[in-house]
Amino acid sequence: MELISGFIKWLIQTALFFAIFHLAVPTVVHAWTKNSWGKLPVMVLLGIASGSLMAYFEYVPFLLLVIWLTSVHSGLKVMSETEFEEEHMTNVGAPVALRVYRISMYSYVFVSCLVAVLLQTTVVGPDGELTLLRFIFS
């Protein structure tokens, strides 16, 4: 029974992290930065923050990484179609604009998941074995 409840908790965490860190945060950042190159450092910093939060909740983002990359890839595929550009009256298909969005989104996903995994690495400290996150803040 404990295995099933742990699995359900993990699925709920996956859904929540996906909703927050893929559907909400990038939308706000994109509205704020538009298609400037300033989006990249903002997304990398948010990736560090989201990865730290995942590590704090001891969430291992393997399934989330697959879902996230699939979602980003399919979203970029739709954005590069001419129907999307005509419908939203934007110049999303411009090489620079789409390049900025693509680089910042993939960087955000990889930095988030990498930080989450690295901060959960076990290290040996003066108090015994701790995760890297607990070691840094102890």
Secondary structure in CASP SS format (residue, H / E / C, confidence):
PFRMAT SS
TARGET T0000
AUTHOR 0000-0000-0000
METHOD secondary structure of the structure
MODEL  1
M C 1.00
E H 1.00
L H 1.00
I H 1.00
S H 1.00
G H 1.00
F H 1.00
I H 1.00
K H 1.00
W H 1.00
L H 1.00
I H 1.00
Q H 1.00
T H 1.00
A H 1.00
L H 1.00
F H 1.00
F H 1.00
A H 1.00
I H 1.00
F H 1.00
H H 1.00
L H 1.00
A H 1.00
V H 1.00
P H 1.00
T H 1.00
V H 1.00
V H 1.00
H H 1.00
A H 1.00
W H 1.00
T H 1.00
K C 1.00
N C 1.00
S C 1.00
W C 1.00
G C 1.00
K H 1.00
L H 1.00
P H 1.00
V H 1.00
M H 1.00
V H 1.00
L H 1.00
L H 1.00
G H 1.00
I H 1.00
A H 1.00
S H 1.00
G H 1.00
S H 1.00
L H 1.00
M H 1.00
A H 1.00
Y H 1.00
F C 1.00
E C 1.00
Y C 1.00
V C 1.00
P C 1.00
F H 1.00
L H 1.00
L H 1.00
L H 1.00
V H 1.00
I H 1.00
W H 1.00
L H 1.00
T H 1.00
S H 1.00
V H 1.00
H H 1.00
S H 1.00
G H 1.00
L H 1.00
K H 1.00
V H 1.00
M H 1.00
S C 1.00
E C 1.00
T H 1.00
E H 1.00
F H 1.00
E H 1.00
E H 1.00
E H 1.00
H H 1.00
M C 1.00
T C 1.00
N C 1.00
V C 1.00
G C 1.00
A C 1.00
P H 1.00
V H 1.00
A H 1.00
L H 1.00
R H 1.00
V H 1.00
Y H 1.00
R H 1.00
I H 1.00
S H 1.00
M H 1.00
Y H 1.00
S H 1.00
Y H 1.00
V H 1.00
F H 1.00
V H 1.00
S H 1.00
C H 1.00
L H 1.00
V H 1.00
A H 1.00
V H 1.00
L H 1.00
L C 1.00
Q C 1.00
T C 1.00
T E 1.00
V E 1.00
V E 1.00
G E 1.00
P C 1.00
D C 1.00
G E 1.00
E E 1.00
L E 1.00
T E 1.00
L H 1.00
L H 1.00
R H 1.00
F H 1.00
I H 1.00
F C 1.00
S C 1.00
END
